Amino acid sequence: MYMNDQWLNKVEGLFKKQYQALCLIAYSYVTDLDASEDIVQDVFISLLKRQDHNILNMEGYVKRSVKNASLNKIRESKKLEPISEKVLKLPQYENPQRIDHDEEIKSAIENLPIQCKKVFELCALEGQKYSTAAETLNISVNTVKSHMKKAYKILRVELQDTQLFLLLLLISHLK
């Protein structure tokens, strides 16, 4: 790999000048100091390995690269499975009060208006994206958002006496 001194000096100068600011940019996305430092360092390593040294705005290029690398890191960390019915079923030896809570959550979901229930099941329980659910139900993404907002509002009211709504939120966001 051929690297001229001018290119090396330009990259090194930018590294020294912008390292902390770039780490802050990465940290604002990944909220992990070590990961943000790794991201910035990886961006500079890839910059040094570049064969093409024709970058007009290197500072802008590096900032954009840090942002994109941070978003990729987030995307990689969010590869989780959607909740299945198996997760909601409890073993027989569980506390009977807990079984009542599960039944209360299921009952509250069943009592949602039909379209809200369909949207909620697709997005919160099956883990589909709003756009996928919209396509499946042949409605707009904004309608999906409205139904989700309405479903959470209804569930919050129905489950307000218990902390079940918090449990439901936790379960739906762990998907």
Summary of the structure (lengths in Angstrom):
residues: 175
radius of gyration: 23.8
end to end distance: 44.0
largest distance: 72.2
contacts: 446
relative contact order: 0.09
helix: 74%
strand: 0%
